[in-house]
Each structure stands twice: as structure tokens, then as C-alpha cells.
Amino acid sequence: MANHSATKKDVRQSAKRNERNRYYGKTTRNAIRDLRAISEPSAAAAKMPSVSSMIDKLAKRGTIHKNKAANLKRKLALKINALAK
């Protein structure tokens, strides 16, 4: 580890960001898992906006790539639309 105070501060900030990103990522993955497990079309449609928002926030923060966010939302939308039929 470096001895410069700015580098030490950067390491602290990086660890804090890493912890936060892991928390939000895991929370979002759990929400996606729960949404996929729902078999009621109306319940799934009601939960979709909040999960979609969580995914968008991860992409905005740079925790996940914007294309991955788009792919996740697309797959969830396809699943919910398939339930409605």
C-alpha cells in the first residue's frame, strides 16, 4: 500500500464504493429473482416498475453496463408478457 495520504484516501473511497455497489447489486439480483418467481401476471406487472428502476440505477452508477441493464429489462418484460397470455 502506498504511503501518500491522497492514495490512502483513494483506497478508502474505493473500498466504500465497492461495498455500496455490492449491496445494491445483490439487492437488485434478489429483486430480479423474486420477480421471476412470481406466477401471477398482475403481481408481476405491479412489481416490474420498481425492479426496472433498480436496474436503471445500477446502470446509471456504472455498477453494470447499460447494455446489460437493457438486456435484463427486456428478458423480464418478455417473461411478464408471456405470463399474461
C-alpha positions, 0 to 999 in steps of 0.5 A: 500500500502506498504511503501518500495520504491522497492514495490512502484516501483513494483506497478508502473511497474505493473500498466504500464504493465497492461495498455500496455497489455490492449491496445494491447489486445483490439487492437488485439480483434478489429483486430480479429473482423474486420477480421471476418467481412470481406466477401471477401476471398482475403481481408481476406487472405491479412489481416490474416498475420498481425492479426496472428502476433498480436496474436503471440505477445500477446502470446509471452508477456504472455498477453494470453496463447499460447494455446489460441493464437493457438486456435484463429489462427486456428478458423480464418484460418478455417473461411478464408478457408471456405470463399474461397470455 
